[in-house]
Amino acid sequence: MSNIRNFCIIAHIDHGKSTLADRFLELTGTVERRKMKEQFLDQMDLEREKGITIKMQPVRMRYTKDGQEYILNLIDTPGHADFSYEVSRSLAAVEGAILLVDATKGVQAQTLAHLNHAKAQGLAIIPCINKIDSPLARIEEVAKEIMKLLSITQEEIFRISAKEGIGIKEVLHAVIDTVPAPRGEESKPFRALIFDSRFDAFKGIVAFVRVVDGSLLPHEKILLLGTDVESLVKEVGSFSPAETLEESLHAGEIGYIATGIKEPARVRIGDTISKGKNVEILTGFQIPKPVVFVSLYPQDPNEFDALQDALSKLKLNDPALSYAIESKEALGRGFRCGFLGVLHSEIISERIEREYKIQMVISRPSVEFSIVANNGKVLSVKVPSDWPEPNMIKSMEESWAEVEVITPGTFLSATLQFLRGFEGSKSEVEDLGEEKFLLRYEMPLRELIGDFHDKLKSVTQGMASMDYRILGMRPANLVKLEFRIAGAIEEALSMVVPESRAYQEGKKVVEKLKEVLGPQLFEVALQATVGSKILARETISARRKDVTAPLYGGDVTRKNKLLEIQKKGKKELKAKGRVVIPTRVFLDLFRT
């Protein structure tokens, strides 16, 4: 085990993690130069299109230094705040981390968050300034930020360019010299931590593991301690970065185990794999609690089972995803899904549509509310359809978050003004030096899950970065805003809003409904209501058809008779008729 080094790369989004991983693969000869491509470890098309890492990706590299061959296990991690749980899983499987900071942007909000996680795990930190070849690089300023952050000297910071390959060998040597060899004993009973998994039709669930003690051979019997499931190992292997068959897995190594188990629910990330019950369960990462809830409905009701299968397979390597069956009259059967953020929900939705070819109707994002009923019962409300009647509510609470924004001094005033436009309190400003400021602002989580990030980037010309953490529940004054179309409540359109903003939100939606719904054969009233109170109304005029067009000449009474019949028919339609809302209307509204 003394020649094994397990490490990961942590940084803010778009600071060059995947490019640095590419250079490591080239330097160690893990991937042939003719097969090399940019962002090699980003396996999904979605990652390449968006230019971000979504899934962590492990890879085993071999490198010789001073005549000694080392096995280097690297885990490339995402940088966006919504995927911080991926980072927590990789940190639980390694002993060291390369902290990568962009020389043009400096220390960002997510850099701080990831660094704090790494420190809490007791990992060895190797600080690097990337993109030193850029004409916009502020190398000395960024070096001072890192020195202040880690309490280190200038000489301990590596200056590199992952794009040009400058300083890469020195960083790799630092990994070998600085990151400690894994702790564990080959002679002890086998124990391994599951930090990721995927489904394979032939191999069953393939568990990505960090072996802590002992060794494992193919065709040996294993036990999953968390679910008490036994199975026979089909094969074991490593990542290079494709899954490569190995004769065995040993203490300290990172690899995979093809379990042969076909039921996704039986293999849990964070569980311990052993060969028997008389071993201590490993403490893995904390599975995060979903904070954003979105309903997913198949456009074709016959694809409900296919959607359920897709969600169960995606949950295998995404423990932060949760889902439960729900149904709405207008949309049929679907799933209420929990996510860590809006980007997380968008990525999962796109993966379902691309990988499983299922077209969906996606509801507005919502957050969790806590309501105390008059009878003292506490209700957890995740979607507006579960909101109780106003006369049943004694008190209510909603989730709050602390937002951390790092912004250059030139945008400090604009950022403060932007934050004051949201409901919130307790604004703090901390001077980070080098013309950078850290702003802390507490606000309701529902304010944060909309387009907060996009607006912040717009206000600061893309220079600010943000991170957030959940603070807990606080008292709120909210109402359920409902929408009636031709007198019938469309539950799928309901939303929970502050009482003070109910009118503005209701008016905005009924105006959009009038625009996208189109005329019917009868006059249609569109109403936004809170309880029995109508807050806003729009009317769609009836589609006019000239019933007298076929007439030619004759007495005027013939014409009047047809008009009376038409008038009577429209009156009956208005009393009995119901507007069928096409799926595209829901899509247009939810995108608004």
C-alpha positions as CSV (number, residue, x, y, z in Angstrom):
1,M,0.0,0.0,0.0
2,S,3.0,2.4,0.4
3,N,3.0,3.0,-3.3
4,I,-0.7,4.0,-3.6
5,R,-1.9,7.6,-3.6
6,N,-5.6,8.4,-3.6
7,F,-6.4,12.1,-4.4
8,C,-9.0,14.3,-6.1
9,I,-9.2,17.8,-7.7
10,I,-11.4,20.3,-6.1
11,A,-12.2,23.8,-7.4
12,H,-14.9,26.2,-8.4
13,I,-16.8,25.6,-11.7
14,D,-14.7,26.3,-14.9
15,H,-11.3,26.6,-13.1
16,G,-9.7,23.8,-15.2
17,K,-10.2,20.6,-13.2
18,S,-11.0,18.4,-16.3
19,T,-8.1,20.0,-18.3
20,L,-5.6,19.2,-15.5
21,A,-6.9,15.6,-15.4
22,D,-6.3,15.4,-19.1
23,R,-2.6,16.4,-18.6
24,F,-2.2,13.8,-15.9
25,L,-3.6,11.1,-18.2
26,E,-1.1,12.2,-20.9
27,L,1.9,12.5,-18.5
28,T,1.3,9.0,-17.0
29,G,0.6,7.4,-20.4
30,T,-2.8,6.2,-19.1
31,V,-4.5,7.2,-22.4
32,E,-2.7,7.0,-25.8
33,R,-2.1,10.4,-27.4
34,R,-4.1,9.4,-30.5
35,K,-7.1,8.6,-28.4
36,M,-6.9,11.7,-26.3
37,K,-9.6,14.4,-26.5
38,E,-10.5,17.4,-24.3
39,Q,-12.4,16.7,-21.1
40,F,-11.5,13.0,-21.5
41,L,-13.1,12.1,-18.1
42,D,-16.3,13.9,-18.9
43,Q,-18.1,10.9,-20.4
44,M,-21.6,12.4,-20.9
45,D,-22.5,14.5,-24.0
46,L,-24.3,16.8,-21.6
47,E,-21.1,17.5,-19.7
48,R,-19.3,18.5,-22.9
49,E,-22.1,20.7,-24.2
50,K,-22.4,22.6,-20.9
51,G,-18.7,22.6,-20.3
52,I,-19.1,21.4,-16.7
53,T,-18.4,18.2,-14.8
54,I,-21.6,16.6,-13.5
55,K,-20.5,13.1,-12.4
56,M,-17.3,12.4,-10.6
57,Q,-15.0,10.0,-12.5
58,P,-12.3,7.8,-11.0
59,V,-9.2,6.8,-12.9
60,R,-6.1,4.7,-12.0
61,M,-2.8,5.9,-13.3
62,R,0.7,4.4,-13.0
63,Y,3.8,6.6,-12.7
64,T,7.5,6.0,-12.0
65,K,9.4,8.4,-9.8
66,D,13.0,7.8,-8.7
67,G,12.8,4.2,-9.8
68,Q,9.7,3.5,-7.8
69,E,6.3,2.8,-9.5
70,Y,3.3,4.4,-7.9
71,I,-0.4,3.7,-8.4
72,L,-2.2,7.1,-8.5
73,N,-6.0,6.9,-8.1
74,L,-7.6,10.3,-9.2
75,I,-11.2,11.3,-8.8
76,D,-12.3,14.2,-11.0
77,T,-15.1,16.1,-9.2
78,P,-17.7,18.7,-10.3
79,G,-17.5,22.3,-9.3
80,H,-21.1,23.6,-9.3
81,A,-22.8,24.2,-5.9
82,D,-25.7,21.8,-6.9
83,F,-23.2,18.9,-7.2
84,S,-21.3,19.4,-4.0
85,Y,-22.6,16.0,-2.8
86,E,-20.4,14.4,-5.5
87,V,-17.4,16.1,-4.0
88,S,-18.3,14.9,-0.5
89,R,-18.4,11.3,-1.8
90,S,-15.0,11.6,-3.5
91,L,-13.4,13.2,-0.3
92,A,-14.5,10.2,1.7
93,A,-12.5,7.9,-0.6
94,V,-9.2,9.8,-0.8
95,E,-6.3,11.1,1.4
96,G,-5.4,14.2,-0.5
97,A,-6.8,17.0,-2.7
98,I,-5.4,19.4,-5.3
99,L,-7.0,22.8,-4.7
100,L,-7.2,24.5,-8.1
101,V,-7.7,28.3,-8.4
102,D,-8.1,30.2,-11.6
103,A,-5.4,32.9,-12.0
104,T,-7.9,35.2,-13.7
105,K,-10.7,34.9,-11.2
106,G,-9.1,34.1,-7.9
107,V,-10.7,32.3,-4.9
108,Q,-14.4,31.8,-5.5
109,A,-17.4,30.9,-3.3
110,Q,-17.4,27.2,-4.1
111,T,-13.6,27.0,-3.7
112,L,-14.1,27.9,0.0
113,A,-16.9,25.4,0.4
114,H,-14.9,22.5,-1.1
115,L,-11.8,23.5,0.9
116,N,-13.7,23.5,4.2
117,H,-15.0,19.9,3.4
118,A,-11.4,18.8,2.6
119,K,-10.1,20.2,5.8
120,A,-12.9,18.6,7.8
121,Q,-11.8,15.2,6.3
122,G,-8.1,15.9,7.3
123,L,-6.9,15.7,3.7
124,A,-3.5,16.9,2.5
125,I,-4.0,20.0,0.4
126,I,-1.9,20.9,-2.6
127,P,-2.6,24.5,-3.7
128,C,-2.3,25.3,-7.5
129,I,-2.8,28.5,-9.5
130,N,-4.0,27.6,-13.0
131,K,-4.1,29.5,-16.2
132,I,-0.9,31.5,-15.6
133,D,-0.5,31.8,-19.4
134,S,-3.6,33.9,-19.7
135,P,-3.0,37.6,-20.4
136,L,-5.7,38.4,-17.7
137,A,-3.8,36.3,-15.1
138,R,-3.4,38.0,-11.6
139,I,-0.9,35.5,-10.3
140,E,0.6,37.5,-7.4
141,E,-2.8,38.7,-6.2
142,V,-4.3,35.2,-6.3
143,A,-1.3,33.8,-4.6
144,K,-1.8,36.2,-1.7
145,E,-5.5,35.1,-1.4
146,I,-4.4,31.4,-1.2
147,M,-1.6,32.3,1.3
148,K,-4.2,34.0,3.6
149,L,-6.7,31.1,3.1
150,L,-4.3,28.3,4.0
151,S,-1.7,30.2,6.1
152,I,1.2,29.1,3.8
153,T,4.1,30.7,2.0
154,Q,4.5,31.7,-1.6
155,E,6.9,28.7,-2.3
156,E,4.2,26.2,-1.4
157,I,1.9,27.3,-4.1
158,F,2.3,25.7,-7.6
159,R,1.9,27.9,-10.6
160,I,0.6,25.9,-13.6
161,S,-1.2,26.0,-17.0
162,A,-3.2,22.9,-17.5
163,K,-3.9,24.0,-21.1
164,E,-0.3,24.4,-22.0
165,G,1.1,21.6,-19.7
166,I,3.2,24.0,-17.7
167,G,4.2,22.7,-14.2
168,I,2.1,19.5,-14.4
169,K,5.0,17.1,-13.6
170,E,5.8,19.1,-10.4
171,V,2.2,18.9,-9.2
172,L,2.2,15.1,-9.8
173,H,5.5,14.7,-7.8
174,A,3.9,16.8,-5.0
175,V,1.0,14.4,-4.9
176,I,3.4,11.5,-4.4
177,D,5.5,13.3,-1.8
178,T,2.7,15.1,0.1
179,V,-0.4,12.8,0.0
180,P,-0.1,10.0,2.6
181,A,-0.4,6.4,1.6
182,P,-3.8,4.9,2.5
183,R,-4.3,3.5,6.0
184,G,-5.6,-0.1,6.3
185,E,-4.4,-3.6,6.6
186,E,-4.3,-6.4,4.1
187,S,-4.5,-9.1,6.8
188,K,-7.8,-7.7,8.2
189,P,-11.3,-8.9,7.0
190,F,-12.4,-7.3,3.8
191,R,-14.1,-3.9,4.0
192,A,-14.9,-1.5,1.2
193,L,-16.9,1.8,1.0
194,I,-19.3,2.2,-1.9
195,F,-18.9,5.8,-3.2
196,D,-20.8,5.4,-6.5
197,S,-22.6,2.8,-8.6
198,R,-24.2,2.2,-12.0
199,F,-26.5,-0.4,-13.5
200,D,-25.4,-3.0,-16.1
201,A,-27.8,-5.4,-17.7
202,F,-25.3,-8.3,-17.5
203,K,-23.2,-7.5,-14.4
204,G,-26.0,-6.2,-12.3
205,I,-25.2,-3.2,-10.0
206,V,-21.5,-2.2,-10.5
207,A,-20.4,-0.7,-7.2
208,F,-17.5,1.8,-7.3
209,V,-15.5,1.2,-4.1
210,R,-12.6,2.3,-1.9
211,V,-11.1,-0.8,-0.3
212,V,-10.2,-0.1,3.3
213,D,-9.0,-3.5,4.6
214,G,-8.4,-7.0,3.2
215,S,-8.7,-8.2,-0.4
216,L,-11.4,-9.5,-2.7
217,L,-11.3,-12.0,-5.6
218,P,-13.9,-12.7,-8.3
219,H,-16.6,-15.3,-7.5
220,E,-16.2,-14.7,-3.7
221,K,-19.4,-14.2,-1.6
222,I,-20.0,-10.6,-0.4
223,L,-22.4,-9.0,2.1
224,L,-23.8,-5.5,1.9
225,L,-24.1,-4.6,5.6
226,G,-26.6,-1.8,5.3
227,T,-29.2,-3.8,3.4
228,D,-28.1,-7.3,4.6
229,V,-27.9,-8.6,1.0
230,E,-25.6,-11.4,0.0
231,S,-24.3,-12.0,-3.5
232,L,-21.6,-13.6,-5.5
233,V,-19.0,-11.3,-7.1
234,K,-19.0,-11.5,-10.9
235,E,-15.8,-9.5,-11.5
236,V,-13.5,-6.9,-9.9
237,G,-11.5,-4.2,-11.7
238,S,-10.1,-0.7,-11.8
239,F,-10.7,2.4,-13.9
240,S,-8.2,3.3,-16.7
241,P,-10.6,5.3,-17.1
242,A,-12.7,2.5,-18.8
243,E,-13.5,-0.4,-16.5
244,T,-10.6,-2.8,-16.7
245,L,-10.7,-6.3,-15.4
246,E,-8.3,-7.1,-12.5
247,E,-7.4,-10.4,-10.8
248,S,-8.2,-8.9,-7.3
249,L,-8.7,-5.7,-5.3
250,H,-6.6,-5.0,-2.2
251,A,-6.5,-2.6,0.8
252,G,-6.0,1.1,-0.2
253,E,-7.1,0.6,-3.8
254,I,-10.0,2.3,-5.7
255,G,-11.9,0.1,-8.1
256,Y,-15.2,-1.6,-8.9
257,I,-17.1,-4.7,-7.9
258,A,-19.7,-6.2,-10.3
259,T,-22.2,-7.5,-7.6
260,G,-24.6,-9.4,-9.8
261,I,-27.5,-7.8,-7.9
262,K,-30.3,-6.6,-10.2
263,E,-32.5,-4.6,-7.8
264,P,-31.2,-1.0,-7.6
265,A,-32.7,-0.4,-4.1
266,R,-30.5,-3.1,-2.6
267,V,-27.2,-1.3,-3.3
268,R,-26.8,2.0,-1.4
269,I,-24.0,4.5,-1.8
270,G,-22.3,4.9,1.5
271,D,-22.8,1.3,2.4
272,T,-20.1,-1.1,3.5
273,I,-19.2,-4.3,1.5
274,S,-17.7,-7.2,3.5
275,K,-17.4,-10.9,3.4
276,G,-19.2,-11.5,6.8
277,K,-21.1,-9.7,9.5
278,N,-18.4,-9.5,12.1
279,V,-16.8,-6.3,10.9
280,E,-17.3,-2.6,11.7
281,I,-19.4,-0.6,9.3
282,L,-17.5,2.2,7.6
283,T,-18.6,5.8,8.1
284,G,-19.2,7.3,4.7
285,F,-20.3,10.7,3.6
286,Q,-23.6,12.3,4.7
287,I,-26.4,11.8,2.2
288,P,-27.8,15.3,1.6
289,K,-31.4,16.3,2.1
290,P,-33.2,17.4,-1.1
291,V,-34.2,21.1,-0.9
292,V,-35.9,21.7,-4.3
293,F,-38.9,19.7,-5.4
294,V,-40.1,19.3,-9.0
295,S,-42.9,17.1,-10.5
296,L,-42.1,15.1,-13.6
297,Y,-44.9,13.7,-15.7
298,P,-44.5,11.7,-19.0
299,Q,-46.2,13.5,-21.9
300,D,-47.3,10.0,-23.0
301,P,-49.2,8.4,-20.0
302,N,-48.1,4.9,-21.4
303,E,-44.4,5.8,-20.5
304,F,-45.1,6.0,-16.7
305,D,-43.3,2.7,-16.1
306,A,-40.4,3.6,-18.3
307,L,-40.0,6.9,-16.3
308,Q,-40.1,5.0,-13.0
309,D,-37.4,2.6,-14.3
310,A,-35.3,5.6,-15.5
311,L,-35.5,7.3,-12.1
312,S,-34.5,4.1,-10.2
313,K,-31.4,3.7,-12.4
314,L,-30.4,7.3,-12.1
315,K,-30.7,7.2,-8.3
316,L,-28.1,4.4,-8.3
317,N,-25.3,7.0,-8.9
318,D,-27.1,10.0,-7.5
319,P,-28.2,9.4,-3.9
320,A,-29.4,13.1,-3.6
321,L,-32.2,12.3,-6.0
322,S,-35.5,11.2,-4.3
323,Y,-38.9,10.5,-5.9
324,A,-42.4,9.5,-5.0
325,I,-45.5,8.8,-7.1
326,E,-48.1,11.5,-7.4
327,S,-51.1,12.1,-9.8
328,K,-52.9,15.1,-11.1
329,E,-56.2,15.1,-13.0
330,A,-54.8,17.3,-15.8
331,L,-51.4,15.4,-16.2
332,G,-52.1,11.8,-15.1
333,R,-49.5,9.9,-13.0
334,G,-46.0,11.2,-12.4
335,F,-43.4,11.6,-9.8
336,R,-42.6,14.3,-7.2
337,C,-38.8,14.5,-7.2
338,G,-36.4,16.0,-4.7
339,F,-33.1,17.7,-5.9
340,L,-30.3,19.8,-4.4
341,G,-30.9,22.7,-6.7
342,V,-32.4,23.9,-9.9
343,L,-29.4,23.0,-12.1
344,H,-29.5,19.5,-10.5
345,S,-33.2,19.1,-11.6
346,E,-32.4,20.4,-15.1
347,I,-29.6,17.9,-15.5
348,I,-31.7,14.9,-14.3
349,S,-34.5,16.0,-16.6
350,E,-32.3,16.3,-19.6
351,R,-30.6,12.9,-18.9
352,I,-34.0,11.2,-18.8
353,E,-35.1,12.8,-22.1
354,R,-31.7,12.0,-23.8
355,E,-30.8,8.6,-22.3
356,Y,-34.2,7.1,-22.0
357,K,-36.1,9.0,-24.8
358,I,-39.0,10.1,-22.5
359,Q,-40.6,13.4,-23.2
360,M,-41.9,15.0,-20.0
361,V,-44.0,17.9,-18.5
362,I,-41.9,19.5,-15.8
363,S,-43.5,21.6,-13.0
364,R,-42.2,24.8,-11.4
365,P,-39.5,24.2,-8.7
366,S,-40.9,24.3,-5.1
367,V,-39.4,24.0,-1.7
368,E,-40.5,22.4,1.6
369,F,-42.8,24.2,4.0
370,S,-43.7,23.2,7.5
371,I,-47.4,23.8,8.6
372,V,-48.9,23.4,12.1
373,A,-52.6,22.6,11.7
374,N,-55.2,23.8,14.2
375,N,-55.3,20.3,15.7
376,G,-51.5,20.5,16.5
377,K,-50.4,18.2,13.7
378,V,-47.3,19.2,11.8
379,L,-47.5,18.9,8.0
380,S,-44.6,18.8,5.6
381,V,-45.7,20.3,2.3
382,K,-43.4,19.9,-0.7
383,V,-45.9,20.7,-3.5
384,P,-48.7,23.3,-3.6
385,S,-51.4,20.6,-4.1
386,D,-50.7,19.4,-0.5
387,W,-51.4,22.9,1.0
388,P,-54.2,22.7,3.5
389,E,-57.3,25.1,3.6
390,P,-56.5,28.5,5.1
391,N,-58.9,27.9,8.1
392,M,-57.0,24.8,9.0
393,I,-53.6,26.5,9.4
394,K,-52.4,27.7,12.8
395,S,-48.8,28.7,11.8
396,M,-46.3,28.0,9.0
397,E,-42.5,28.0,8.4
398,E,-40.3,27.9,5.4
399,S,-36.7,27.0,4.6
400,W,-34.1,29.8,4.8
401,A,-30.6,29.8,3.4
402,E,-27.4,31.8,3.9
403,V,-26.0,33.0,0.6
404,E,-22.3,33.7,0.3
405,V,-21.3,35.9,-2.7
406,I,-17.7,36.8,-3.5
407,T,-17.5,39.9,-5.7
408,P,-14.8,42.3,-6.9
409,G,-14.9,45.8,-5.3
410,T,-16.1,47.5,-8.5
411,F,-19.4,45.6,-8.3
412,L,-19.8,45.7,-4.5
413,S,-22.5,48.5,-4.6
414,A,-24.4,46.9,-7.4
415,T,-24.3,43.5,-5.6
416,L,-25.6,44.9,-2.3
417,Q,-28.4,46.7,-4.2
418,F,-29.3,43.4,-6.0
419,L,-29.4,41.5,-2.7
420,R,-31.7,44.1,-1.1
421,G,-34.2,43.4,-3.9
422,F,-35.0,40.0,-2.3
423,E,-36.8,39.2,0.9
424,G,-34.1,38.7,3.5
425,S,-32.1,40.0,6.5
426,K,-28.7,40.2,8.2
427,S,-26.4,41.4,5.4
428,E,-22.7,41.1,6.2
429,V,-19.7,42.3,4.2
430,E,-16.2,40.9,4.8
431,D,-13.1,42.4,3.1
432,L,-11.0,39.5,1.7
433,G,-8.2,41.8,0.5
434,E,-7.0,42.3,-3.1
435,E,-10.2,44.2,-3.9
436,K,-12.5,41.3,-3.2
437,F,-15.4,41.2,-0.8
438,L,-17.4,38.3,0.7
439,L,-21.1,39.1,1.2
440,R,-23.4,37.0,3.5
441,Y,-27.1,37.4,3.1
442,E,-29.9,35.4,4.6
443,M,-33.1,34.8,2.5
444,P,-35.9,32.4,2.0
445,L,-34.9,29.4,-0.1
446,R,-37.8,29.9,-2.5
447,E,-36.2,33.2,-3.5
448,L,-32.9,31.4,-4.3
449,I,-34.2,28.6,-6.5
450,G,-35.5,30.8,-9.3
451,D,-33.1,32.7,-11.5
452,F,-31.0,34.2,-8.6
453,H,-27.7,32.9,-10.0
454,D,-28.3,34.2,-13.6
455,K,-29.4,37.6,-12.3
456,L,-26.3,37.8,-10.1
457,K,-24.0,37.0,-13.0
458,S,-25.8,39.7,-15.1
459,V,-25.4,42.4,-12.4
460,T,-21.7,41.7,-11.9
461,Q,-20.9,41.0,-15.6
462,G,-20.1,37.3,-14.7
463,M,-17.4,38.2,-12.1
464,A,-19.3,37.2,-8.9
465,S,-19.6,33.7,-7.5
466,M,-22.0,32.2,-5.0
467,D,-22.5,29.4,-2.6
468,Y,-25.3,28.7,-0.1
469,R,-26.1,26.6,2.9
470,I,-29.5,25.7,4.5
471,L,-30.1,27.4,7.8
472,G,-33.4,25.8,8.8
473,M,-37.0,26.7,9.1
474,R,-38.3,30.2,10.0
475,P,-41.9,31.7,10.4
476,A,-43.5,32.7,7.1
477,N,-46.7,34.4,5.8
478,L,-47.6,32.5,2.7
479,V,-50.8,31.6,0.7
480,K,-51.7,29.1,-1.9
481,L,-52.4,30.8,-5.2
482,E,-54.9,28.9,-7.4
483,F,-56.0,29.3,-10.9
484,R,-59.5,28.7,-12.3
485,I,-60.1,28.2,-16.0
486,A,-63.8,28.4,-16.9
487,G,-64.6,28.0,-13.2
488,A,-62.6,24.8,-12.7
489,I,-59.4,24.8,-10.5
490,E,-56.3,23.6,-12.4
491,E,-54.3,22.1,-9.5
492,A,-51.2,21.7,-11.7
493,L,-50.8,25.5,-11.9
494,S,-51.1,26.2,-8.2
495,M,-48.2,27.9,-6.4
496,V,-47.2,29.0,-2.9
497,V,-46.3,32.7,-2.7
498,P,-46.0,35.4,0.0
499,E,-49.3,37.0,0.7
500,S,-47.9,40.5,-0.2
501,R,-47.0,39.3,-3.7
502,A,-50.0,37.1,-4.5
503,Y,-51.7,39.8,-6.7
504,Q,-48.6,40.4,-8.9
505,E,-47.9,36.7,-9.3
506,G,-51.6,35.9,-10.1
507,K,-51.9,38.7,-12.7
508,K,-48.7,37.6,-14.4
509,V,-49.9,34.0,-14.8
510,V,-53.4,34.8,-16.0
511,E,-52.0,37.2,-18.6
512,K,-49.6,34.5,-19.8
513,L,-52.5,31.9,-19.8
514,K,-54.6,34.2,-22.0
515,E,-51.7,34.5,-24.4
516,V,-50.9,30.7,-24.7
517,L,-54.3,29.1,-24.3
518,G,-56.1,30.6,-27.3
519,P,-59.9,31.1,-28.0
520,Q,-62.5,28.4,-27.4
521,L,-66.0,28.0,-28.7
522,F,-67.3,29.9,-25.7
523,E,-66.1,32.7,-23.5
524,V,-63.5,31.5,-20.9
525,A,-62.8,33.3,-17.6
526,L,-59.3,33.0,-16.2
527,Q,-59.0,33.8,-12.5
528,A,-56.3,33.9,-9.9
529,T,-57.7,33.2,-6.5
530,V,-56.6,32.8,-2.9
531,G,-59.3,30.8,-1.1
532,S,-62.6,32.4,-2.3
533,K,-61.1,35.7,-3.1
534,I,-60.5,36.6,-6.8
535,L,-57.2,38.6,-7.1
536,A,-56.9,38.9,-10.9
537,R,-59.0,38.0,-14.0
538,E,-58.6,37.9,-17.7
539,T,-61.3,36.8,-20.3
540,I,-60.7,34.9,-23.5
541,S,-63.4,35.9,-26.0
542,A,-65.3,33.1,-27.7
543,R,-64.2,32.1,-31.2
544,R,-66.6,33.6,-33.7
545,K,-68.1,31.5,-36.4
546,D,-70.3,33.1,-39.1
547,V,-73.3,30.6,-39.0
548,T,-75.2,32.8,-41.5
549,A,-72.5,32.5,-44.3
550,P,-74.3,29.6,-46.1
551,L,-77.5,31.7,-46.4
552,Y,-78.3,33.5,-49.7
553,G,-81.1,35.9,-49.7
554,G,-84.5,35.1,-48.1
555,D,-86.2,36.6,-45.0
556,V,-84.1,38.1,-42.2
557,T,-85.9,35.9,-39.7
558,R,-84.0,32.9,-41.1
559,K,-80.7,34.6,-40.2
560,N,-81.9,35.7,-36.7
561,K,-83.1,32.1,-36.0
562,L,-79.6,30.7,-36.7
563,L,-78.0,33.4,-34.5
564,E,-80.3,32.6,-31.6
565,I,-79.5,28.9,-31.9
566,Q,-75.8,29.8,-31.8
567,K,-76.2,32.1,-28.8
568,K,-78.1,29.3,-26.9
569,G,-75.5,26.8,-27.8
570,K,-72.7,29.0,-26.5
571,K,-74.6,29.7,-23.3
572,E,-74.9,25.9,-22.7
573,L,-71.2,25.4,-23.5
574,K,-70.2,28.0,-21.1
575,A,-72.3,26.4,-18.3
576,K,-71.2,22.8,-19.0
577,G,-68.0,23.1,-21.1
578,R,-64.5,22.4,-19.8
579,V,-61.3,23.7,-21.3
580,V,-58.8,20.9,-22.1
581,I,-55.3,22.4,-21.6
582,P,-52.7,21.0,-24.0
583,T,-49.4,19.8,-22.5
584,R,-47.6,22.6,-24.4
585,V,-49.4,25.2,-22.3
586,F,-48.1,23.8,-19.1
587,L,-44.6,23.7,-20.6
588,D,-44.9,27.4,-21.7
589,L,-46.2,28.4,-18.2
590,F,-43.6,26.5,-16.2
591,R,-40.8,28.1,-18.4
592,T,-42.1,31.6,-17.6
